[in-house]
Amino acid sequence: MAVKHILMIAGDFVEDYEIMVPFQILLMVGHKVDVVSPEKKAGEKIATAIHDFEGHQTYTEKPGHNFMLNATYSNVQADDYDALVIPGGRAPEHLGTNESVLNLVRAFANANKPIAAICHGPQLLAAANVISGRKVSAYPACRAEIIVAGAQYQAIAIDGAVTDGKLVTAPAWPAHPAWMSQFLKVLGSKIEA
C-alpha cells in the first residue's frame, strides 16, 4: 500500500471523536497525517468538545480532550498532501470565515484530491463553494447550508456515509466505520486480514 500524506484541518471545539478517531485510524493503517489549525504551531493544542445524542432535539456538548497539533498551519500547501480530512463540531463554522483556510480547501478540491468531511465539516466545503452538484451528507442541522451551496443533501442513517467521486461525507461520529472505510478505498488503501 502506498503511504499517503494527509492533511487534517481543525480548530477549537472540533468534535473530539471526529478528530481523534480518524487521526488514529489513518495512522494505524500506515498513512502520515498532519493536523493543523490556523494561527497555531506544532505542539500547540486546540480544545475539543464531545457531542452526544441523549434524546434531546439536538446533540449535547461537553468538554473534550485537548488535541496537540503535530504540524504548523503556516507551512502547509495543498501540493504537499494527497488528501484532506475535515472533522466536525463547531470548528468548521469559524474556520469558514478564514480566507486562507477557504483557499486551502479550494486547492484540494480543484486538484481533485480525496476529501473526507464529517458532521459539520461539510460547512467548510460549502463556505469554500466546492460542493455544487455533489452528493453530500452532513449533520442534519447543516442541511440548508449544503443545499444553498448547490449540493444534493443526502439524508442517510447516522452511521452511514456517502462517496461521490473522491469526496466522502458522513453525518456524525457514529459513522466512523463507514466513513473511514469508504475514504480508505478512495485513497487506494488495501487492508488485508
N, CA, C and O of each residue as an XYZ file, in Angstrom:
772
protein
N       0.842     -1.177      0.000
C       0.000      0.000      0.000
C       0.885      1.237      0.000
O       1.832      1.329      0.780
N       0.577      2.178     -0.868
C       1.318      3.433     -0.900
C       0.898      4.306      0.275
O      -0.291      4.513      0.516
N       1.886      4.812      0.997
C       1.608      5.705      2.122
C       1.145      7.049      1.568
O       1.770      7.604      0.665
N       0.060      7.563      2.107
C      -0.477      8.864      1.709
C      -0.139      9.892      2.790
O      -0.117      9.585      3.982
N       0.117     11.096      2.347
C       0.358     12.215      3.265
C      -0.941     13.006      3.313
O      -1.343     13.615      2.320
N      -1.595     12.996      4.469
C      -2.947     13.543      4.623
C      -2.918     14.758      5.542
O      -2.260     14.753      6.582
N      -3.636     15.789      5.144
C      -3.788     16.971      5.973
C      -5.143     16.928      6.649
O      -6.157     16.655      6.005
N      -5.163     17.197      7.947
C      -6.409     17.333      8.693
C      -6.432     18.756      9.232
O      -5.501     19.184      9.915
N      -7.495     19.486      8.923
C      -7.605     20.862      9.389
C      -8.723     20.947     10.421
O      -9.828     20.448     10.213
N      -8.401     21.597     11.544
C      -9.358     21.672     12.647
C      -9.183     22.998     13.369
O      -8.309     23.795     13.028
N     -10.013     23.220     14.358
C      -9.939     24.423     15.171
C     -10.556     24.145     16.524
O     -11.042     23.046     16.792
N     -10.530     25.148     17.364
C     -11.099     24.972     18.695
C     -12.551     24.502     18.630
O     -13.341     24.957     17.802
N     -12.866     23.595     19.515
C     -14.178     22.971     19.660
C     -14.566     22.096     18.478
O     -15.741     21.941     18.144
N     -13.531     21.526     17.852
C     -13.731     20.418     16.930
C     -14.321     19.277     17.761
O     -14.059     19.181     18.960
N     -15.109     18.423     17.133
C     -15.680     17.284     17.857
C     -14.558     16.306     18.193
O     -13.816     15.869     17.313
N     -14.443     15.972     19.462
C     -13.357     15.139     19.981
C     -13.199     13.828     19.202
O     -12.108     13.519     18.722
N     -14.275     13.066     19.078
C     -14.196     11.779     18.380
C     -13.868     11.960     16.906
O     -13.208     11.114     16.303
N     -14.327     13.060     16.327
C     -14.171     13.245     14.880
C     -12.785     13.732     14.484
O     -12.447     13.756     13.301
N     -11.982     14.121     15.468
C     -10.580     14.403     15.168
C      -9.704     13.222     15.583
O      -8.831     12.797     14.827
N      -9.938     12.694     16.786
C      -9.050     11.656     17.302
C      -9.216     10.317     16.591
O      -8.220      9.692     16.229
N     -10.435      9.869     16.387
C     -10.642      8.542     15.800
C     -10.099      8.457     14.365
O      -9.338      7.533     14.076
N     -10.454      9.378     13.450
C      -9.876      9.260     12.103
C      -8.365      9.465     12.095
O      -7.664      8.826     11.311
N      -7.850     10.346     12.954
C      -6.408     10.537     13.061
C      -5.740      9.210     13.390
O      -4.775      8.815     12.735
N      -6.254      8.520     14.408
C      -5.651      7.253     14.816
C      -5.849      6.153     13.778
O      -4.942      5.352     13.552
N      -7.016      6.102     13.146
C      -7.255      5.089     12.111
C      -6.272      5.259     10.963
O      -5.652      4.293     10.519
N      -6.133      6.478     10.489
C      -5.254      6.727      9.340
C      -3.792      6.446      9.683
O      -3.050      5.927      8.849
N      -3.379      6.781     10.892
C      -2.020      6.435     11.319
C      -1.855      4.925     11.430
O      -0.835      4.371     11.019
N      -2.867      4.264     11.989
C      -2.801      2.826     12.217
C      -2.564      2.047     10.926
O      -1.838      1.053     10.919
N      -3.177      2.503      9.837
C      -3.015      1.770      8.577
C      -1.746      2.188      7.830
O      -1.452      1.652      6.762
N      -0.993      3.144      8.389
C       0.302      3.477      7.822
C       0.416      4.805      7.098
O       1.466      5.107      6.531
N      -0.645      5.609      7.105
C      -0.564      6.916      6.449
C       0.069      7.946      7.385
O       0.089      7.772      8.604
N       0.579      9.008      6.792
C       1.133     10.129      7.565
C       0.058     11.210      7.615
O      -0.492     11.593      6.583
N      -0.239     11.699      8.819
C      -1.310     12.688      8.996
C      -0.766     13.908      9.725
O      -0.247     13.801     10.836
N      -0.890     15.063      9.092
C      -0.552     16.329      9.731
C      -1.849     17.009     10.129
O      -2.750     17.173      9.306
N      -1.945     17.410     11.410
C      -3.130     18.108     11.901
C      -2.734     19.545     12.210
O      -1.807     19.801     12.978
N      -3.465     20.483     11.592
C      -3.138     21.905     11.723
C      -4.371     22.713     12.091
O      -5.510     22.272     11.938
N      -4.093     23.927     12.587
C      -5.135     24.886     12.893
C      -4.586     26.284     12.609
O      -3.438     26.573     12.946
N      -5.387     27.153     11.995
C      -4.900     28.495     11.677
C      -4.326     29.206     12.898
O      -4.849     29.116     14.008
N      -3.222     29.921     12.644
C      -2.547     30.729     13.663
C      -1.941     29.896     14.783
O      -1.588     30.438     15.831
N      -1.816     28.588     14.581
C      -1.224     27.728     15.612
C      -0.063     26.941     15.011
O       0.009     26.705     13.805
N       0.845     26.545     15.909
C       2.044     25.828     15.505
C       2.029     24.408     16.055
O       1.268     24.089     16.969
N       2.874     23.568     15.491
C       3.056     22.212     16.005
C       3.383     22.292     17.485
O       4.187     23.126     17.901
N       2.770     21.435     18.277
C       2.983     21.397     19.715
C       1.945     22.192     20.493
O       1.798     21.998     21.700
N       1.223     23.084     19.822
C       0.150     23.807     20.492
C      -1.109     22.940     20.470
O      -1.198     21.971     19.716
N      -2.074     23.303     21.304
C      -3.276     22.488     21.444
C      -4.510     23.247     20.997
O      -4.553     24.477     21.016
N      -5.516     22.477     20.591
C      -6.853     23.017     20.352
C      -7.800     22.306     21.311
O      -7.602     21.144     21.665
N      -8.831     23.035     21.722
C      -9.849     22.457     22.602
C     -10.812     21.631     21.759
O     -11.124     21.996     20.626
N     -11.274     20.531     22.308
C     -12.272     19.721     21.616
C     -13.550     19.679     22.451
O     -13.551     20.036     23.629
N     -14.619     19.242     21.829
C     -15.904     19.085     22.502
C     -16.458     17.707     22.169
O     -16.234     17.180     21.079
N     -17.169     17.144     23.101
C     -17.827     15.853     22.869
C     -19.311     16.117     22.654
O     -19.997     16.653     23.524
N     -19.780     15.739     21.502
C     -21.199     15.893     21.164
C     -21.859     14.536     21.288
O     -21.375     13.540     20.751
N     -22.968     14.510     22.002
C     -23.629     13.227     22.241
C     -25.110     13.332     21.923
O     -25.686     14.420     21.912
N     -25.697     12.213     21.671
C     -27.111     12.116     21.310
C     -27.828     11.469     22.486
O     -27.769     10.252     22.662
N     -28.510     12.291     23.298
C     -29.065     11.821     24.559
C     -30.578     11.971     24.634
O     -31.143     12.070     25.723
N     -31.234     11.988     23.477
C     -32.683     12.038     23.468
C     -33.274     13.432     23.384
O     -34.494     13.587     23.436
N     -32.439     14.443     23.255
C     -32.929     15.810     23.111
C     -33.182     16.114     21.638
O     -32.919     15.279     20.771
N     -33.691     17.304     21.360
C     -33.959     17.688     19.972
C     -32.681     17.838     19.159
O     -32.715     17.726     17.933
N     -31.574     18.084     19.808
C     -30.282     18.173     19.140
C     -29.229     17.576     20.069
O     -29.551     17.138     21.174
N     -27.996     17.559     19.633
C     -26.917     16.978     20.426
C     -26.590     17.852     21.636
O     -26.905     19.042     21.665
N     -25.958     17.245     22.623
C     -25.441     17.995     23.767
C     -23.933     18.151     23.575
O     -23.315     17.430     22.792
N     -23.356     19.101     24.301
C     -21.918     19.355     24.169
C     -21.268     19.382     25.537
O     -21.750     20.034     26.463
N     -20.152     18.652     25.646
C     -19.377     18.589     26.879
C     -17.906     18.840     26.532
O     -17.494     18.634     25.390
N     -17.119     19.282     27.508
C     -15.692     19.475     27.222
C     -15.038     18.154     26.822
O     -15.317     17.108     27.408
N     -14.175     18.215     25.830
C     -13.430     17.035     25.403
C     -11.987     17.126     25.872
O     -11.669     17.815     26.842
N     -11.129     16.422     25.167
C      -9.697     16.459     25.466
C      -9.059     17.591     24.663
O      -9.609     18.017     23.647
N      -7.918     18.073     25.107
C      -7.145     18.972     24.265
C      -6.402     18.115     23.257
O      -5.884     17.052     23.600
N      -6.348     18.573     22.016
C      -5.661     17.825     20.957
C      -4.404     18.584     20.576
O      -4.464     19.764     20.233
N      -3.252     17.900     20.636
C      -1.988     18.542     20.294
C      -1.751     18.470     18.791
O      -1.757     17.391     18.198
N      -1.546     19.616     18.197
C      -1.269     19.707     16.764
C       0.143     19.191     16.482
O       1.060     19.408     17.275
N       0.307     18.515     15.360
C       1.628     17.963     15.039
C       2.264     18.643     13.826
O       3.298     18.188     13.338
N       1.663     19.719     13.339
C       2.222     20.471     12.215
C       1.794     21.931     12.362
O       0.867     22.247     13.108
N       2.479     22.806     11.645
C       2.220     24.244     11.722
C       1.425     24.694     10.508
O       1.820     24.444      9.369
N       0.310     25.352     10.754
C      -0.604     25.774      9.681
C       0.089     26.619      8.626
O      -0.125     26.403      7.433
N       0.910     27.570      9.033
C       1.509     28.489      8.064
C       2.440     27.789      7.078
O       2.798     28.368      6.052
N       2.835     26.558      7.374
C       3.740     25.812      6.491
C       3.027     24.941      5.464
O       3.683     24.399      4.574
N       1.694     24.787      5.555
C       1.019     23.810      4.701
C       0.614     24.391      3.350
O       0.222     25.551      3.225
N       0.731     23.520      2.345
C       0.273     23.803      0.992
C      -0.371     22.528      0.462
O       0.127     21.429      0.707
N      -1.455     22.671     -0.250
C      -2.174     21.504     -0.772
C      -1.277     20.617     -1.624
O      -1.444     19.397     -1.632
N      -0.328     21.211     -2.342
C       0.559     20.433     -3.217
C       1.385     19.401     -2.456
O       1.851     18.425     -3.043
N       1.569     19.610     -1.150
C       2.383     18.702     -0.339
C       1.603     17.517      0.219
O       2.165     16.669      0.911
N       0.300     17.459     -0.084
C      -0.562     16.431      0.503
C      -1.335     15.680     -0.569
O      -1.577     16.179     -1.668
N      -1.718     14.445     -0.200
C      -2.508     13.598     -1.093
C      -3.996     13.710     -0.838
O      -4.794     13.397     -1.721
N      -4.393     14.150      0.354
C      -5.809     14.170      0.721
C      -6.036     15.124      1.884
O      -5.099     15.564      2.549
N      -7.321     15.432      2.110
C      -7.732     16.353      3.168
C      -8.840     15.711      3.995
O      -9.737     15.068      3.450
N      -8.772     15.890      5.320
C      -9.833     15.433      6.223
C     -10.318     16.638      7.017
O      -9.520     17.405      7.556
N     -11.654     16.796      7.080
C     -12.265     17.890      7.829
C     -13.217     17.303      8.869
O     -14.319     16.869      8.534
N     -12.785     17.293     10.142
C     -13.684     16.834     11.193
C     -14.743     17.890     11.502
O     -14.631     19.035     11.064
N     -15.766     17.503     12.252
C     -16.878     18.401     12.541
C     -16.784     19.101     13.872
O     -15.704     19.493     14.314
N     -17.924     19.252     14.501
C     -18.008     20.059     15.706
C     -18.264     21.511     15.322
O     -18.764     21.791     14.232
N     -17.922     22.431     16.214
C     -18.141     23.847     15.922
C     -16.993     24.465     15.133
O     -17.135     25.580     14.631
N     -15.876     23.785     15.009
C     -14.709     24.343     14.328
C     -14.987     24.758     12.875
O     -14.575     25.850     12.486
N     -15.662     23.946     12.061
C     -15.864     24.355     10.659
C     -16.587     25.688     10.501
O     -16.370     26.406      9.525
N     -17.443     26.012     11.461
C     -18.181     27.277     11.393
C     -17.229     28.467     11.423
O     -17.358     29.389     10.618
N     -16.269     28.447     12.355
C     -15.344     29.589     12.414
C     -14.213     29.459     11.408
O     -13.686     30.474     10.952
N     -13.823     28.240     11.049
C     -12.800     28.077     10.010
C     -13.296     28.638      8.672
O     -12.506     29.136      7.870
N     -14.597     28.553      8.443
C     -15.184     29.040      7.196
C     -15.144     30.545      7.040
O     -15.505     31.064      5.983
N     -14.712     31.261      8.074
C     -14.569     32.719      7.980
C     -13.125     33.118      7.678
O     -12.818     34.305      7.564
N     -12.244     32.133      7.549
C     -10.821     32.384      7.329
C     -10.494     32.156      5.848
O     -10.541     31.025      5.363
N     -10.166     33.228      5.143
C      -9.942     33.131      3.695
C      -8.783     32.204      3.336
O      -8.835     31.533      2.306
N      -7.738     32.152      4.165
C      -6.621     31.253      3.838
C      -7.052     29.792      3.950
O      -6.596     28.950      3.176
N      -7.922     29.491      4.902
C      -8.454     28.131      5.033
C      -9.319     27.802      3.815
O      -9.208     26.715      3.246
N     -10.174     28.734      3.419
C     -11.035     28.510      2.252
C     -10.195     28.291      0.997
O     -10.521     27.431      0.178
N      -9.118     29.058      0.836
C      -8.236     28.876     -0.323
C      -7.552     27.517     -0.289
O      -7.364     26.891     -1.332
N      -7.181     27.057      0.898
C      -6.561     25.747      1.038
C      -7.547     24.644      0.657
O      -7.192     23.716     -0.070
N      -8.770     24.743      1.142
C      -9.796     23.756      0.799
C     -10.048     23.772     -0.717
O     -10.158     22.716     -1.339
N     -10.137     24.952     -1.298
C     -10.344     25.060     -2.757
C      -9.198     24.420     -3.531
O      -9.421     23.795     -4.568
N      -7.985     24.572     -3.039
C      -6.828     23.978     -3.718
C      -6.937     22.453     -3.760
O      -6.629     21.840     -4.782
N      -7.373     21.838     -2.658
C      -7.578     20.381     -2.652
C      -8.685     19.999     -3.631
O      -8.531     19.063     -4.415
N      -9.793     20.721     -3.583
C     -10.928     20.407     -4.457
C     -10.573     20.612     -5.928
O     -10.904     19.774     -6.768
N      -9.904     21.713     -6.243
C      -9.548     21.999     -7.638
C      -8.551     20.999     -8.196
O      -8.517     20.766     -9.404
N      -7.739     20.405     -7.329
C      -6.783     19.380     -7.747
C      -7.412     17.985     -7.766
O      -6.739     17.003     -8.078
N      -8.700     17.900     -7.433
C      -9.429     16.625     -7.387
C      -8.758     15.606     -6.463
O      -8.665     14.421     -6.783
N      -8.296     16.091     -5.322
C      -7.699     15.205     -4.322
C      -8.804     14.681     -3.411
O      -9.819     15.352     -3.222
N      -8.622     13.498     -2.849
C      -9.629     12.969     -1.927
C      -9.862     13.897     -0.740
O      -8.925     14.438     -0.155
N     -11.140     14.065     -0.403
C     -11.542     14.878      0.745
C     -12.567     14.085      1.546
O     -13.520     13.543      0.986
N     -12.366     14.022      2.852
C     -13.332     13.401      3.763
C     -13.794     14.467      4.745
O     -12.971     15.141      5.365
N     -15.105     14.621      4.889
C     -15.667     15.590      5.837
C     -16.828     14.929      6.563
O     -17.609     14.186      5.967
N     -16.931     15.209      7.858
C     -17.962     14.569      8.661
C     -18.698     15.610      9.508
O     -18.128     16.625      9.908
N     -19.973     15.334      9.769
C     -20.803     16.122     10.670
C     -20.929     17.558     10.169
O     -21.548     17.786      9.129
N     -20.360     18.530     10.878
C     -20.389     19.930     10.444
C     -19.232     20.258      9.496
O     -19.146     21.379      8.994
N     -18.343     19.292      9.247
C     -17.225     19.509      8.327
C     -17.653     20.010      6.957
O     -16.986     20.882      6.401
N     -18.756     19.486      6.382
C     -19.196     19.992      5.087
C     -19.568     21.479      5.079
O     -19.673     22.078      4.009
N     -19.769     22.083      6.261
C     -19.973     23.537      6.301
C     -18.770     24.254      5.703
O     -18.920     25.266      5.018
N     -17.585     23.732      5.961
C     -16.374     24.340      5.427
C     -16.315     24.166      3.908
O     -15.867     25.066      3.198
N     -16.759     23.027      3.416
C     -16.815     22.806      1.965
C     -17.823     23.745      1.320
O     -17.587     24.265      0.229
N     -18.955     23.962      1.999
C     -19.967     24.892      1.494
C     -19.414     26.314      1.472
O     -19.609     27.037      0.495
N     -18.731     26.721      2.534
C     -18.155     28.065      2.601
C     -17.109     28.278      1.518
O     -16.952     29.389      1.010
N     -16.388     27.210      1.161
C     -15.365     27.291      0.111
C     -15.984     27.198     -1.286
O     -15.295     27.379     -2.290
N     -17.292     26.912     -1.343
C     -18.017     26.815     -2.616
C     -17.447     25.725     -3.532
O     -17.193     25.961     -4.713
N     -17.250     24.518     -2.962
C     -16.663     23.429     -3.739
C     -17.555     22.185     -3.829
O     -17.090     21.124     -4.245
N     -18.839     22.305     -3.441
C     -19.686     21.105     -3.441
C     -20.885     21.203     -4.387
O     -21.740     20.318     -4.377
N     -20.964     22.223     -5.175
C     -22.096     22.359     -6.093
C     -22.213     21.118     -6.981
O     -21.239     20.682     -7.596
N     -23.420     20.563     -7.033
C     -23.674     19.389     -7.863
C     -23.258     18.071     -7.250
O     -23.479     17.022     -7.855
N     -22.666     18.087     -6.073
C     -22.171     16.862     -5.434
C     -23.206     16.291     -4.474
O     -24.055     17.021     -3.964
N     -23.135     14.992     -4.228
C     -23.941     14.330     -3.206
C     -23.170     14.436     -1.900
O     -22.038     13.964     -1.795
N     -23.796     15.064     -0.898
C     -23.108     15.355      0.357
C     -24.006     15.009      1.536
O     -25.180     15.378      1.567
N     -23.444     14.302      2.497
C     -24.096     14.076      3.777
C     -23.449     15.008      4.798
O     -22.310     15.439      4.619
N     -24.165     15.310      5.844
C     -23.669     16.155      6.931
C     -24.641     16.003      8.093
O     -25.685     15.364      7.961
N     -24.293     16.587      9.218
C     -25.236     16.591     10.327
C     -26.508     17.285      9.838
O     -26.413     18.301      9.150
N     -27.690     16.770     10.169
C     -28.931     17.323      9.627
C     -29.101     18.835      9.809
O     -29.752     19.477      8.985
N     -28.536     19.408     10.858
C     -28.648     20.860     11.068
C     -27.913     21.653      9.980
O     -28.141     22.854      9.830
N     -27.039     20.992      9.225
C     -26.284     21.657      8.151
C     -26.981     21.536      6.799
O     -26.488     22.054      5.797
N     -28.114     20.863      6.768
C     -28.820     20.577      5.517
C     -29.021     21.822      4.657
O     -28.713     21.801      3.465
N     -29.533     22.907      5.241
C     -29.824     24.114      4.463
C     -28.562     24.680      3.827
O     -28.584     25.093      2.668
N     -27.461     24.703      4.577
C     -26.201     25.230      4.030
C     -25.715     24.391      2.853
O     -25.204     24.919      1.865
N     -25.881     23.080      2.972
C     -25.441     22.176      1.907
C     -26.274     22.436      0.644
O     -25.733     22.494     -0.460
N     -27.563     22.587      0.814
C     -28.449     22.836     -0.332
C     -28.169     24.205     -0.945
O     -28.087     24.325     -2.167
N     -28.023     25.232     -0.119
C     -27.733     26.573     -0.628
C     -26.410     26.590     -1.404
O     -26.251     27.367     -2.345
N     -25.467     25.737     -1.011
C     -24.179     25.647     -1.705
C     -24.292     24.882     -3.024
O     -23.304     24.727     -3.741
N     -25.503     24.404     -3.344
C     -25.721     23.732     -4.625
C     -25.519     22.237     -4.618
O     -25.546     21.603     -5.672
N     -25.316     21.662     -3.446
C     -25.116     20.214     -3.356
C     -26.453     19.507     -3.165
O     -27.464     20.130     -2.841
N     -26.435     18.203     -3.372
C     -27.604     17.356     -3.153
C     -27.447     16.728     -1.765
O     -26.701     15.764     -1.591
N     -28.155     17.283     -0.789
C     -28.045     16.775      0.583
C     -28.555     15.339      0.643
O     -29.633     15.031      0.134
N     -27.783     14.477      1.261
C     -28.123     13.067      1.393
C     -28.538     12.777      2.836
O     -27.697     12.742      3.735
N     -29.831     12.569      3.049
C     -30.344     12.238      4.379
C     -30.191     10.728      4.569
O     -30.992      9.946      4.055
N     -29.172     10.332      5.299
C     -28.876      8.911      5.489
C     -28.850      8.597      6.981
O     -28.920      9.497      7.819
N     -28.749      7.319      7.299
C     -28.637      6.900      8.705
C     -27.393      7.527      9.320
O     -26.400      7.761      8.631
N     -27.456      7.793     10.609
C     -26.356      8.471     11.294
C     -25.060      7.671     11.266
O     -23.988      8.228     11.502
N     -25.141      6.376     10.982
C     -23.931      5.557     10.905
C     -23.534      5.228      9.467
O     -22.735      4.322      9.232
N     -24.090      5.962      8.511
C     -23.769      5.736      7.109
C     -22.818      6.789      6.564
O     -22.473      7.745      7.258
N     -22.401      6.610      5.331
C     -21.513      7.562      4.657
C     -21.845      7.578      3.170
O     -22.458      6.649      2.646
N     -21.433      8.639      2.507
C     -21.706      8.817      1.075
C     -20.395      9.123      0.363
O     -19.632      9.985      0.797
N     -20.138      8.419     -0.723
C     -18.981      8.716     -1.565
C     -19.473      9.230     -2.903
O     -20.300      8.597     -3.560
N     -18.958     10.386     -3.302
C     -19.248     10.980     -4.604
C     -17.905     11.306     -5.228
O     -17.294     12.325     -4.908
N     -17.448     10.441     -6.116
C     -16.110     10.609     -6.678
C     -15.070     10.457     -5.580
O     -14.977      9.403     -4.951
N     -14.289     11.501     -5.347
C     -13.247     11.465     -4.311
C     -13.667     12.193     -3.039
O     -12.837     12.468     -2.172
N     -14.953     12.503     -2.930
C     -15.494     13.170     -1.751
C     -16.272     12.168     -0.913
O     -17.192     11.518     -1.408
N     -15.902     12.045      0.357
C     -16.566     11.117      1.276
C     -17.099     11.927      2.460
O     -16.336     12.605      3.148
N     -18.409     11.853      2.691
C     -19.029     12.616      3.771
C     -19.912     11.712      4.620
O     -20.357     10.651      4.183
N     -20.153     12.171      5.855
C     -20.976     11.395      6.785
C     -21.628     12.338      7.781
O     -21.144     13.450      7.991
N     -22.744     11.895      8.408
C     -23.500     12.790      9.281
C     -22.950     13.009     10.690
O     -23.198     14.071     11.260
N     -22.229     12.076     11.273
C     -21.740     12.246     12.640
C     -20.817     11.088     13.008
O     -20.673     10.126     12.253
N     -20.190     11.200     14.190
C     -19.187     10.218     14.586
C     -19.650      8.765     14.627
O     -18.800      7.889     14.469
N     -20.940      8.435     14.828
C     -21.297      7.015     14.742
C     -21.002      6.409     13.356
O     -21.012      5.188     13.199
N     -20.742      7.253     12.367
C     -20.455      6.785     11.006
C     -18.976      6.467     10.791
O     -18.600      6.099      9.677
N     -18.135      6.590     11.794
C     -16.699      6.376     11.580
C     -16.370      5.100     10.797
O     -15.584      5.176      9.853
N     -16.928      3.934     11.138
C     -16.565      2.738     10.368
C     -16.882      2.879      8.876
O     -16.043      2.556      8.035
N     -18.071      3.352      8.544
C     -18.439      3.500      7.131
C     -17.640      4.615      6.469
O     -17.151      4.450      5.352
N     -17.505      5.755      7.153
C     -16.814      6.926      6.605
C     -15.344      6.629      6.324
O     -14.851      6.908      5.231
N     -14.652      6.072      7.297
C     -13.229      5.782      7.113
C     -13.010      4.630      6.146
O     -12.039      4.637      5.390
N     -13.899      3.639      6.158
C     -13.780      2.536      5.206
C     -13.883      3.047      3.773
O     -13.085      2.672      2.914
N     -14.874      3.910      3.521
C     -15.036      4.465      2.175
C     -13.876      5.384      1.809
O     -13.424      5.381      0.664
N     -13.390      6.171      2.770
C     -12.264      7.062      2.497
C     -11.004      6.266      2.188
O     -10.262      6.626      1.275
N     -10.745      5.188      2.930
C      -9.585      4.365      2.651
C      -9.644      3.759      1.247
O      -8.613      3.626      0.587
N     -10.834      3.395      0.791
C     -10.981      2.883     -0.581
C     -10.648      3.970     -1.595
O      -9.967      3.714     -2.587
N     -11.132      5.187     -1.341
C     -10.832      6.301     -2.246
C      -9.325      6.559     -2.277
O      -8.777      6.901     -3.325
N      -8.655      6.397     -1.134
C      -7.208      6.608     -1.064
C      -6.432      5.480     -1.741
O      -5.238      5.615     -2.004
N      -7.109      4.375     -2.020
C      -6.422      3.223     -2.606
C      -5.749      2.353     -1.553
O      -4.883      1.539     -1.873
N      -6.148      2.525     -0.301
C      -5.582      1.734      0.788
C      -6.225      0.359      0.789
O      -7.437      0.221      0.625
N      -5.402     -0.641      0.973
C      -5.924     -2.001      0.998
C      -5.510     -2.635      2.318
O      -4.326     -2.737      2.639
N      -6.516     -3.057      3.072
C      -6.251     -3.697      4.356
C      -6.634     -5.163      4.225
O      -7.759     -5.500      3.855
N      -5.684     -6.019      4.533
C      -5.945     -7.458      4.424
C      -5.927     -8.091      5.791
O      -5.064     -7.791      6.616
N      -6.892     -8.978      6.032
C      -6.961     -9.662      7.333
C      -5.863    -10.679      7.437
O      -5.748    -11.362      8.454
